[in-house]
Amino acid sequence: MCSDFDRDPASPAPAGEITALLHAWHGGEADAMERLAPLVYDALRGIAERHMRRERPGHTLSPTALVHEAWLRLDEPSGPPLRDRTHFLAVASRVMRRVLVDHARRGLAERRDARAGIGARPTLKLADASPEEWSVTMLALDDAMDRLTALDPRLQRIVECRFFGGLSEDETAAVLGVSARTVNRDWRRARAWLEAALRE
């Protein structure tokens, strides 16, 4: 698996080459993902680093481990086809968030086994949070994202792209098939809704 990401420092691959490999992968071409890995590794690593900057200090996952765990989950040619590089990165970011949420859920379950009750209150200031508070916050955010999906799936996808994936307004607009102006407006609405949901 690790060798899939061995790469030389050559210039980034053209977007068209990545798109072709994504289509080949969904078409059942066995080695397409292996050829894709070195072309997207740096972008995936950047997304993982953005995710990890929002985590508590001393997290047991590194950005590299997060990329590899997400890659294992991505390396299953099921679900709707990935249209292009931007769409792939948006989906990869969503998968990374699921990895982190699952990690938080496991950690919280282990600590609850060790002692009953934690009394932690969700907070967005994760840098100062204890492991218990961090886990509760991650799970509260995940619950809020699920509620946002039920309320307005597009708002949830904009949060995935902008907050978790680090995509620009234009990139998010391309993924969702809407205008950048719509992304800007909905991004403000989504942030306000999430902040209110997490204060409840």
N, C-alpha and C positions, 0 to 999 in steps of 0.2 A: 504493500500500500504506500509506504513512504516513498518508494522509488518513483511512484507516479508523479510526484511533485519535484523531482530532480529537474533542474532547468538551467540553461545557460543564461547569461545576462543580456541576451539579445533584445532588440526592441520589441514592444508589445505586438502581438499578432493582430492582423486586420480583423475588424469586427465581422466581416463576411466569412472568414475562416472559422471563427468561433460559432457563428450561426450555422454554418454547414455541418460542423461536428455535432452540434446539438440536434440537428435534424437527423443526422446519421445515427446518433445514439437512440433517439426515439424510434427510428426505423429498424432497430435491432442489430446494428453493426457493433459487434462485440468489442472492438478495440477503440471505439470512438471516445469513450470517457477517458481512457488512458492517454490518448493523444490530446484531449482537451485540458487535462489537469495542469500541465506546465504553462499553458497559455492564460489560465485564469487565476493561478495561484496568488500572484501579487495582489490582485483585486480582492480575492477572498480573505487574504491575510489582513488587508486594510479594513475590511468590514469587521473581521473578528477583533481587531484592535479597538475599533470604535465601541463594539459591544463590551469588551473587557474594561474599557475606561469607565464604564458606568457601574461596574461591579465593585464589591467590597475589596479592600486591600487583602492580600494574602489568599486570594481565590485559588482553589486547587487546580483549576483549568488555566492553561496558558492559551494565548491566541493560536499558537500552532496546534495544540490539542483540540481547540474548538473547531478549527478548520478541518482537521482530520475526522473528528466525530461527525461534523456536518456532511463531509464528503461521503462517509459511509452511508448516511441516510439518503443522500442525493443519488448515490450510485445504484438506483433502481429505476429502470426506464418505465415507470408507470405514471399515471396521472396525465394531465393535459400537456401537450408539447410545449417546450420552452422556445419562445419565438426568436430570441436573440440574446446578445450578451447582457443587456440591461435587464431583461426579464429574468434571465438566469440568476443574476446577482441579487435581484429583489427576492426571488424564491430562496436563494441560499441564505440571505439574511434572516428570513422567516424561520428557516430550519435551525439556524444558530440560536435564535431566541428560544425555540422549543428545547434545544439541548440545554440551555442555561436554566430554563424553567424546570425541566426534568431533574437537573442537577440540584436545584434549590429544593425541590419537593423531596428528593431522596435525603438530602442533608437535614431537612426539618424533621422528617420521619425518624431518622436516626437519633436526633437530639430529643425528640419527644419520647422515644423509647428509653432514653437515658434519664429523663426527668419529666415529670408531668407539668404541663402548662408553661407558657413563656411570657404571657402578658405583654407582648410587643405590639406596638402600634405602627402601622405602615407609614413610611416616610420616603420622600424622594431623595433625601440627603444620605446617600448610601456610603459615602466616604467615612462617616462617623458611626455607622451602624454596627451593632454586634452581629455575629453570624445568625443569631435567631431573628433579629430585626431585619437583616438583609433578606433572609429566606421568606419571611412574611411579606416583605415589600415586593419581592419578585412575584410571589403567588398572587398578591393583591393586584399587581399590575397585569398579570396574566388574566385574572378574573375580569378586570375592567376592560381589557382588550376583547375578551369574549362577549361581554355585554355590548361593547361598541359595535362588534360585528353584527349582532342581532339588531341593533338600532339602525346602523348605516354601514354596510360592508365597505363602501368606498372610503369612508373616513378611516376605518380600521386599516385598509390597505395603504392609505396615505401615511399613516403613522408608521407602519412597517417599513415603507420605502424611505421616508424622510428621517425618522428618529432612529430606527434600528439599522437601516441599510445605508444611511448617509447619502442617499441619492439627492441630486439637485431637483429643483422644481421642474425643470425641463425633462430630466430623466424620468421622474415620477409621472409626469404627464404622458410621456411616451409609453410607459408600462401600462398605464390605466386607460389610455386612449381618450384623454380629456385635455383641455387647454392648461397652460401653466397658470393662468389667472384663476382657474377653478381650483387647481392644487393649492395655490396661495390662500384662497378664501377658506377652503375646506381644512387646510392644515391649521389655521387659526381656530376654527370651530372644534377640531378634534382635540387640540391641546387644551382648550378651555374645558371641554367635556371631561377629559381624563383627569385634569387637576381637580375638578369638582368631585368626580367619582372617587378619587383617592383620599379626599378629605372626609368623605362620609364615614 
